[in-house]
Amino acid sequence: MLSFMDWSVAALGCALAFASLGGWWWERTRVQKGANPDQGRRFFAAWLPLLMGMELLGAKVPHLLHTPYPVTMIVDALNFALIITVAVLAFRMLRGRGLRTLG
């Protein structure tokens, strides 16, 4: 039996993916109106929610669809690569901005 939490995690993944589309649309609209694009905010507004939403979906959807074990293992490996990618991108963005404001 599937629990409510499995479906809520999948719904959160969908919500994050849709939020990233909204963030991308909002930033694109602002740039068309003449605003200066902020690359750091652009990452957090569009890419980070999309990547996190895809990771949440990849973690729960194979279980919800009762996929075979090899498919589940492939999706788990892709999720691990996605986690590493998000960590590297976030680290590079923070390193580019500098941590001088903290101390």
Residue frames relative to the residue before (quaternion, step in Angstrom):
aa qw qx qy qz dx dy dz
M 1.0000 0.0000 0.0000 0.0000 0.00 0.00 0.00
L 0.3671 -0.7361 0.5310 0.2034 3.53 -0.93 0.93
S 0.3553 -0.7532 0.5162 0.1998 3.51 -0.90 0.90
F 0.6686 -0.4910 0.3863 0.4033 3.51 -1.33 0.27
M 0.6338 0.5602 -0.3363 0.4139 3.59 1.02 -0.76
D 0.6091 0.5460 -0.3624 0.4468 3.61 1.03 -0.66
W 0.6962 0.4591 -0.2745 0.4788 3.54 0.89 -0.92
S 0.6461 0.5197 -0.3367 0.4463 3.60 1.01 -0.68
V 0.6297 0.5094 -0.3424 0.4761 3.61 1.06 -0.64
A 0.6432 0.5014 -0.3226 0.4805 3.59 0.99 -0.77
A 0.6475 0.5058 -0.3195 0.4721 3.60 1.00 -0.76
L 0.6313 0.5181 -0.3313 0.4725 3.60 1.04 -0.72
G 0.6250 0.5297 -0.3347 0.4655 3.59 1.03 -0.72
C 0.6494 0.4934 -0.3104 0.4884 3.59 0.99 -0.80
A 0.6511 0.5161 -0.3206 0.4550 3.59 0.94 -0.83
L 0.6549 0.4989 -0.3180 0.4701 3.60 0.97 -0.77
A 0.6364 0.5155 -0.3338 0.4668 3.59 1.00 -0.74
F 0.6728 0.4704 -0.2996 0.4861 3.60 0.96 -0.81
A 0.6197 0.5347 -0.3451 0.4593 3.61 1.07 -0.65
S 0.6327 0.5208 -0.3365 0.4639 3.58 1.05 -0.68
L 0.6270 0.5147 -0.3385 0.4769 3.58 1.04 -0.69
G 0.6436 0.5131 -0.3134 0.4736 3.57 1.05 -0.76
G 0.6510 0.5084 -0.3095 0.4710 3.58 1.01 -0.79
W 0.6377 0.5162 -0.3191 0.4745 3.55 1.02 -0.79
W 0.6604 0.5042 -0.3021 0.4672 3.58 0.95 -0.90
W 0.6506 0.5237 -0.3127 0.4523 3.58 0.95 -0.90
E 0.6733 0.4850 -0.2997 0.4708 3.60 0.89 -0.90
R 0.6447 0.5217 -0.3230 0.4559 3.57 0.97 -0.81
T 0.6443 0.5163 -0.3155 0.4677 3.58 1.01 -0.80
R 0.6527 0.5124 -0.3136 0.4615 3.59 0.97 -0.83
V 0.6615 0.4975 -0.3145 0.4648 3.61 0.96 -0.83
Q 0.6415 0.5182 -0.3299 0.4595 3.60 0.99 -0.73
K 0.6743 0.4768 -0.2928 0.4820 3.60 1.13 -0.58
G 0.6626 -0.5499 0.2894 0.4182 3.58 1.27 0.04
A 0.4733 0.6672 -0.4571 0.3492 3.61 1.20 0.11
N 0.5102 -0.6318 0.4928 0.3125 3.54 -1.20 0.55
P 0.3882 -0.7310 0.4982 0.2584 3.63 -0.69 0.97
D 0.2268 -0.7539 0.6058 0.1154 3.55 -0.91 0.96
Q 0.3528 -0.7844 0.4685 0.2020 3.58 -0.32 1.25
G 0.6438 0.5265 -0.3341 0.4435 3.61 0.99 -0.71
R 0.6802 0.4649 -0.2792 0.4933 3.54 0.95 -0.87
R 0.5991 0.5649 -0.3538 0.4436 3.54 1.11 -0.66
F 0.6338 0.5208 -0.3307 0.4666 3.59 1.01 -0.77
F 0.7131 0.4474 -0.2655 0.4700 3.56 0.83 -0.96
A 0.6884 0.4930 -0.2953 0.4426 3.60 1.01 -0.69
A 0.8111 0.2712 -0.1317 0.5011 3.60 0.95 -0.74
W 0.7875 0.3850 -0.2129 0.4315 3.56 0.58 -1.08
L 0.6596 0.5310 -0.3292 0.4179 3.58 0.86 -0.84
P 0.6822 0.4495 -0.3235 0.4774 3.67 0.80 -0.77
L 0.6241 0.5393 -0.3508 0.4434 3.59 1.02 -0.70
L 0.6883 0.4756 -0.2860 0.4672 3.58 0.85 -0.93
M 0.6651 0.4852 -0.3109 0.4750 3.59 0.97 -0.77
G 0.6379 0.5223 -0.3250 0.4633 3.58 1.03 -0.73
M 0.6517 0.5008 -0.3155 0.4743 3.57 1.00 -0.79
E 0.6325 0.5195 -0.3378 0.4646 3.59 1.05 -0.68
L 0.6528 0.5037 -0.3154 0.4697 3.59 0.96 -0.80
L 0.6525 0.5002 -0.3148 0.4742 3.57 0.98 -0.80
G 0.6704 0.4999 -0.2975 0.4607 3.57 0.97 -0.83
A 0.6459 0.5251 -0.3262 0.4481 3.56 1.12 -0.53
K 0.8016 0.3264 -0.1554 0.4763 3.60 0.94 -0.79
V 0.6121 0.6002 -0.3675 0.3606 3.61 0.96 -0.72
P 0.6405 0.5066 -0.3689 0.4439 3.68 0.84 -0.69
H 0.6465 0.5069 -0.3197 0.4721 3.59 1.03 -0.73
L 0.6707 0.5040 -0.2961 0.4566 3.56 0.98 -0.84
L 0.7223 0.4212 -0.2377 0.4943 3.58 1.11 -0.67
H 0.3663 -0.7569 0.4627 0.2809 3.59 1.33 -0.02
T 0.1452 0.8172 -0.5389 0.1440 3.57 0.84 0.99
P 0.5982 -0.5596 0.4220 0.3884 3.59 -1.21 0.40
Y 0.6942 -0.5110 0.3280 0.3865 3.54 -1.24 0.53
P 0.6707 0.4909 -0.3459 0.4353 3.69 0.77 -0.79
V 0.6307 0.5206 -0.3373 0.4663 3.60 1.03 -0.73
T 0.6434 0.5220 -0.3150 0.4629 3.56 0.97 -0.85
M 0.6644 0.4989 -0.3093 0.4626 3.60 0.95 -0.81
I 0.6329 0.5177 -0.3345 0.4686 3.60 1.02 -0.73
V 0.6622 0.4932 -0.3036 0.4755 3.59 0.93 -0.87
D 0.6369 0.5151 -0.3327 0.4672 3.60 1.02 -0.72
A 0.6403 0.5092 -0.3272 0.4729 3.60 1.02 -0.73
L 0.6506 0.4976 -0.3151 0.4793 3.58 0.99 -0.77
N 0.6229 0.5310 -0.3347 0.4668 3.59 1.07 -0.69
F 0.6374 0.5151 -0.3306 0.4680 3.58 0.99 -0.78
A 0.6486 0.5000 -0.3179 0.4779 3.60 0.98 -0.81
L 0.6390 0.5246 -0.3202 0.4627 3.59 1.05 -0.73
I 0.6299 0.5251 -0.3298 0.4676 3.59 1.02 -0.76
I 0.6535 0.4993 -0.3074 0.4787 3.58 0.94 -0.87
T 0.6396 0.5304 -0.3243 0.4521 3.60 0.98 -0.82
V 0.6617 0.4936 -0.3081 0.4728 3.60 0.90 -0.88
A 0.6506 0.5139 -0.3228 0.4565 3.59 0.94 -0.83
V 0.6672 0.4930 -0.3052 0.4677 3.60 0.92 -0.85
L 0.6623 0.5008 -0.3120 0.4617 3.59 0.91 -0.85
A 0.6616 0.4937 -0.3108 0.4711 3.58 0.93 -0.83
F 0.6467 0.5125 -0.3223 0.4640 3.60 0.99 -0.80
R 0.6594 0.5030 -0.3137 0.4624 3.59 0.93 -0.84
M 0.6499 0.5106 -0.3243 0.4602 3.58 0.99 -0.78
L 0.6744 0.4796 -0.2972 0.4762 3.59 0.93 -0.87
R 0.6426 0.5160 -0.3217 0.4662 3.57 1.02 -0.74
G 0.6482 0.5257 -0.3147 0.4522 3.59 1.03 -0.75
R 0.6787 0.4717 -0.2873 0.4840 3.58 1.05 -0.71
G 0.4017 -0.7217 0.4709 0.3099 3.55 1.13 -0.58
L 0.3196 -0.7504 0.5519 0.1736 3.54 -1.14 0.65
R 0.2973 0.7889 -0.4928 0.2153 3.58 1.18 0.47
T 0.6363 0.5582 -0.3417 0.4083 3.58 1.09 -0.56
L 0.6090 0.5809 -0.3527 0.4089 3.57 1.21 -0.35
G 0.8112 0.2437 -0.1259 0.5165 3.57 0.99 -0.63
